[in-house]
């Protein structure tokens, strides 16, 4: 069944629409799910947006019209709620403040409250936006210790929930979470789509136990994200290239460096030419790591763990074109801001 004609204003309230600095979205229900899709960017392509919430549901479906153009050209905006973006089909550009990050089908991005951001279609795509209010996030874990099963009692330790729980107050981190599927997670799109379909059905046709079913499905989603994805907090000062290199290093670490370039391109959704452009096809790349970067993008080890003080580490990944795997050489340097270039 399609959503009814309830106004979206019962779900989200927009303040200062069109403002370059202060467009602000307020969530009017504890939780809401928005499905947004387009078949392309041409005049005859179709655009659809569906919103589901306990306050009602709303549908807009048409060819490329004023609403699509308005949303596509809107300036950066902020929320008073957490927003988890899941890419179910195609690819989209997520702009976070002044930087742009590509997200393909099967990847996700958790945007912290009050961070300026915007999404932009670049072709056919289907997206899901899961909005969670502060009070609703708090309610997911407040009775965890009373749950019947051990796995449920560990719910507050989930890294996705931990990120949101750490940002319930006014002192918000200038971070977002990047969620990228592991090599073993080959059905991320199907699993995400199944969980979202279950939640939208609960919201559209609520039963007597709908709240419990909805919270259960959400907890299942968070568990899937924490077990089948690399969950990485990314500081706003980090560049898109740093995020790409981090994804590469995670993939290489989990495969012991034995990852053909073609498979790396498939997992990252970059073609070989693009990977060559960022430095993987040439002799080597340089990936910087220091204590600040550890905190910002979640590197595997800190200097305290390896027993060094006031040292910085550069990881140089050498690519052997004949054997199709990487060698990793760690070089320790004294504190300073070394100047180097990524070839």
C-alpha positions in Angstrom: 0.0 0.0 0.0 1.1 3.5 -0.7 1.4 6.2 2.0 -1.7 8.3 2.7 -2.0 12.0 2.0 -0.9 13.2 5.5 1.1 16.4 5.2 4.8 16.0 5.6 4.7 18.9 8.1 3.4 16.4 10.6 6.7 14.5 10.1 9.3 17.2 9.5 9.2 21.0 10.1 11.5 23.2 8.0 12.7 26.5 9.3 14.4 29.2 7.2 13.9 27.3 3.9 16.4 28.5 1.3 18.8 30.1 3.7 22.4 29.6 2.9 23.4 29.2 6.5 20.4 28.4 8.7 18.0 26.0 7.0 16.9 23.7 9.8 14.9 20.5 9.9 13.0 19.6 13.1 11.6 16.1 13.5 8.0 16.1 14.6 7.8 12.4 15.5 10.2 10.1 17.4 11.3 8.4 14.3 10.7 8.8 10.5 11.8 7.0 7.4 12.1 8.7 4.0 12.5 6.8 0.8 13.7 9.0 -2.1 14.4 7.7 -5.6 14.8 8.9 -9.2 15.2 7.1 -12.5 17.6 9.7 -13.8 18.2 13.4 -14.2 16.3 14.0 -17.5 13.1 15.9 -17.9 11.1 12.7 -18.5 12.6 10.8 -15.6 10.5 10.0 -12.5 11.1 11.2 -9.0 9.5 9.8 -5.9 9.6 10.6 -2.2 7.8 8.7 0.5 7.8 9.5 4.2 6.7 7.1 7.0 6.3 8.0 10.7 4.0 7.3 13.7 2.4 10.7 12.9 1.4 9.6 9.4 2.8 9.0 6.0 3.2 11.1 2.9 3.8 10.5 -0.8 5.0 12.6 -3.7 5.6 11.0 -7.1 6.0 12.8 -10.4 8.2 13.5 -13.3 11.1 15.9 -12.6 9.2 18.8 -11.1 9.6 21.9 -8.9 10.0 19.8 -5.7 12.9 17.8 -7.2 14.6 20.9 -8.5 14.2 22.7 -5.2 15.6 19.8 -3.2 18.5 19.3 -5.7 19.5 22.9 -5.5 18.9 23.6 -1.8 21.8 24.8 0.3 23.3 22.9 3.1 21.0 22.3 6.0 21.0 20.9 9.5 18.8 18.7 11.7 17.8 18.5 15.3 17.9 14.7 14.9 20.3 12.0 13.8 20.0 10.9 10.1 21.3 7.6 8.8 21.5 7.6 5.0 21.4 4.1 3.3 22.1 3.9 -0.4 19.9 1.1 -1.8 20.5 1.6 -5.5 22.9 3.7 -7.6 25.2 6.3 -6.2 24.8 9.7 -4.5 27.0 12.6 -3.5 26.9 13.4 0.2 28.2 16.9 0.8 29.2 17.5 4.4 30.0 21.2 5.0 32.6 22.0 2.3 33.5 18.5 1.2 31.9 15.9 -1.0 31.9 12.2 -0.5 30.5 9.6 -3.0 28.3 6.8 -1.5 27.3 3.8 -3.6 24.7 1.1 -3.2 25.3 -0.8 0.0 27.1 2.0 1.9 25.7 4.2 4.6 26.5 7.5 6.4 25.3 8.6 9.8 25.1 12.4 10.0 25.4 13.9 13.5 22.9 16.5 14.7 23.5 20.1 13.6 26.1 19.3 11.0 25.7 21.1 7.7 25.1 18.6 4.9 23.2 17.9 1.7 22.6 15.0 -0.7 22.8 15.2 -4.5 21.6 12.7 -7.1 24.1 12.2 -9.9 22.0 9.5 -11.7 19.5 6.8 -11.1 19.4 6.0 -7.4 17.3 5.0 -4.4 18.0 6.3 -0.9 16.6 5.7 2.5 16.9 8.3 5.3 16.3 7.1 8.8 15.6 10.0 11.2 15.9 9.4 15.0 15.1 12.0 17.6 17.2 12.4 20.7 14.5 11.0 23.0 13.9 8.0 20.8 17.6 7.1 20.7 17.8 7.4 24.5 14.7 5.1 24.8 16.4 2.3 22.8 19.0 1.6 25.5 17.5 2.9 28.7 16.1 -0.5 29.7 18.9 -2.6 28.2 19.9 -4.1 31.5 16.4 -5.5 32.0 16.3 -7.4 28.7 15.9 -11.2 28.7 18.9 -12.2 26.7 22.6 -11.4 27.0 23.0 -10.1 23.5 20.2 -7.5 24.1 21.9 -6.3 27.3 25.0 -5.4 25.2 23.0 -3.2 22.9 24.5 0.1 24.3 28.0 -1.2 23.2 26.9 -1.1 19.6 29.2 1.5 17.8 26.4 3.1 15.8 24.3 3.6 19.0 27.4 4.7 20.9 28.0 7.4 18.4 24.5 8.8 18.9 24.4 8.3 22.7 27.7 10.4 22.9 26.0 13.2 21.0 22.7 13.5 22.9 23.6 16.7 24.7 24.7 20.2 23.4 28.4 19.4 23.1 28.2 17.8 19.7 31.2 16.3 18.0 32.2 17.6 14.6 32.0 14.1 13.2 29.9 11.8 11.2 30.1 8.0 10.8 31.1 6.3 7.6 29.7 2.7 7.1 31.4 0.6 4.4 30.6 -3.1 3.9 33.3 -5.6 4.6 34.4 -8.0 1.8 32.4 -10.8 3.4 29.2 -8.7 3.4 28.2 -9.5 -0.1 24.4 -8.9 0.4 24.4 -5.6 2.2 21.9 -4.0 -0.2 19.4 -6.8 0.0 19.6 -7.0 3.8 19.3 -3.3 4.2 16.3 -3.2 1.8 14.6 -6.0 3.7 15.0 -4.3 7.1 13.8 -1.0 5.7 10.7 -2.6 4.1 9.8 -4.2 7.4 10.1 -0.9 9.3 8.0 1.0 6.7 5.3 -1.7 6.8 5.2 -1.4 10.6 4.9 2.4 10.4 2.2 2.3 7.7 0.1 -0.5 9.2 0.9 -0.4 12.9 -0.4 -3.3 15.1 -0.9 -3.5 18.8 2.8 -4.3 19.3 4.2 -1.9 16.6 6.5 0.0 18.9 8.2 -3.2 20.0 8.5 -4.5 16.4 9.9 -1.2 15.2 12.5 -1.0 18.0 13.4 -4.6 17.4 13.9 -4.0 13.6 16.0 -1.0 14.4 18.2 -2.9 16.8 18.6 -5.6 14.2 19.7 -3.0 11.7 22.3 -1.6 14.1 23.6 -5.1 14.8 23.9 -5.7 11.1 25.8 -2.4 10.5 28.2 -3.1 13.4 29.0 -6.7 12.3 29.0 -6.4 8.5 30.4 -2.9 8.0 33.5 -0.9 8.8 32.1 1.7 11.2 34.4 4.7 11.2 33.9 8.1 12.9 35.2 10.8 10.5 36.1 14.2 11.7 35.0 17.1 9.5 38.6 18.2 9.1 39.4 14.9 7.3 39.6 15.1 3.5 37.7 12.8 1.1 41.0 11.3 0.1 41.8 10.4 3.7 38.5 8.5 3.9 39.2 6.6 0.7 42.7 5.7 1.8 41.3 4.5 5.2 38.8 2.3 3.3 41.6 0.9 1.2 43.8 0.2 4.3 40.9 -1.6 6.0 40.4 -3.8 3.0 44.1 -4.6 2.7 44.4 -5.4 6.3 41.5 -7.8 6.3 42.8 -9.6 3.2 46.5 -9.6 4.3 47.2 -7.3 1.4 46.3 -10.0 -1.2 43.7 -8.1 -3.1 43.8 -7.8 -6.9 43.3 -4.3 -8.2 40.2 -5.3 -10.0 38.6 -6.6 -6.8 39.6 -3.4 -4.9 38.0 -1.4 -7.7 34.8 -3.4 -7.3 34.6 -3.1 -3.6 35.2 0.6 -3.7 33.1 1.1 -6.7 35.9 3.0 -8.4 37.2 2.0 -11.9 40.8 1.3 -12.4 41.5 4.6 -14.0 40.0 6.4 -10.9 42.1 4.3 -8.6 45.2 5.1 -10.7 44.3 8.8 -10.3 44.5 8.6 -6.5 47.8 6.8 -6.6 47.3 3.1 -6.3 48.4 2.2 -9.8 51.7 3.9 -9.5 54.7 2.8 -7.5 53.5 3.8 -4.1 51.2 6.0 -2.1 51.8 7.7 1.3 49.2 7.5 4.0 49.7 9.8 7.0 48.9 8.7 10.5 49.3 10.5 13.8 47.5 10.6 17.1 45.0 13.2 15.9 44.2 11.1 12.9 43.7 8.1 15.1 41.0 9.9 17.0 39.5 11.4 13.9 39.2 8.4 11.6 39.7 5.4 13.8 43.1 4.0 12.9 43.8 0.5 14.3 46.6 1.4 16.7 47.8 4.3 18.8 51.3 5.2 19.7 50.7 4.3 23.3 49.9 0.8 22.2 53.2 0.4 20.4 55.1 2.0 23.2 56.4 5.1 21.4 56.0 8.7 22.6 56.0 11.8 20.4 56.4 9.8 17.2 54.4 10.0 14.0 53.9 7.1 11.7 53.8 7.1 7.9 52.5 4.0 6.2 53.8 3.5 2.7 52.0 1.0 0.7 54.1 -0.5 -2.2 52.2 -1.9 -5.0 53.6 -4.8 -7.0 51.9 -4.8 -10.4 52.9 -8.4 -11.3 51.7 -10.1 -8.1 48.8 -7.8 -7.4 49.2 -7.2 -3.8 50.5 -4.6 -1.4 53.5 -4.5 0.8 53.2 -2.4 3.9 56.2 -0.6 5.4 55.9 1.4 8.5 58.2 4.3 9.0 58.4 6.1 12.3 59.4 9.8 12.4 59.8 12.3 15.1 57.0 14.8 15.9 56.6 17.4 13.2 54.4 18.1 10.2 56.2 16.3 7.4 55.6 17.7 4.0 54.9 15.1 1.3 53.0 14.5 -1.9 50.7 11.7 -2.8 51.9 10.6 -6.2 
